[in-house]
Amino acid sequence: MTDALAHLPDWGLYVAPDFPIEPFNDMLVSMAPLPDESKGYLMRAWVAVANRNRTCYDQSVAFADGLDLIPDDAYHYEAALFAFLTAGLSALECIGFGVHAIGFGLQPNEFPMSRPEDQRKVGLELVHKRYSKEFPSEPLTTHIGNLLKASEYQQWSALRNYVTHRSVTGRHITAVIGGPPVPDKIREFGYDLVPGLTVGLLAWLNDELRSLLRESESFVSRST
């Protein structure tokens, strides 16, 4: 299973293909001047980002395999889609937690994290609010704000929330006579149920992670 993965021995990780290794690895050096508590939160968040991204890769493969079992057994594609969507948003939330940990290392009074109740409050929206106040001109601040407004992020969130809090997605099936088959669709959102669904979402996620990891590392290196 690890043949397609890249090994990062300094982290003790195998990461998925197309994971942004360079900015991820660079953080090991750049974070060194941060206080130990901040550094610990940041390192654990970064490991979670890599692991959640690998889950997305694994579940994208499982999703494609599960589509081949429709209509006899719809469990496998639905379970893979649920895990994929959940892990993808988790990767972005973990980036947010790590970015907040950077703020905590630089300005602990403005980015409290020492208490469990402080950590529970941390989410991308709060991270953006606090960075907008303390570091308004930073590219990292701008990118997090753009992420929260991005249609891809909002659609991903809506689909994840539906499968998490509502039900399995419905399938819209179109019968065609005398022509090529039409893919089933997710009834509530109109996405084609084809392997390209998760492939495209994962490509977008990898691009976002690459930019956020690079901007995070650059911010740390300039600020410490």
Protein Blocks (a to p, Z undefined) as FASTA:
>chain_A
ZZmpccdfknopacdehiafklmmmmmmmmmmpcfklmmmmmmmmmmmmmmmmmmmmmmm
mmmmmmmmpckbmmlmmmmmmmmmmmmmmmmmmmmmmmmmmmmmmmmmlmgckbmklmmm
pcfklmmmmmmmmmmmbmklmmmmmmmmpmklmmmmmmmmmmmmmmccdddddddehiac
dddddfknopacdfklmmmmmmmmmmmmmmmmmmmmmmmmmmZZ
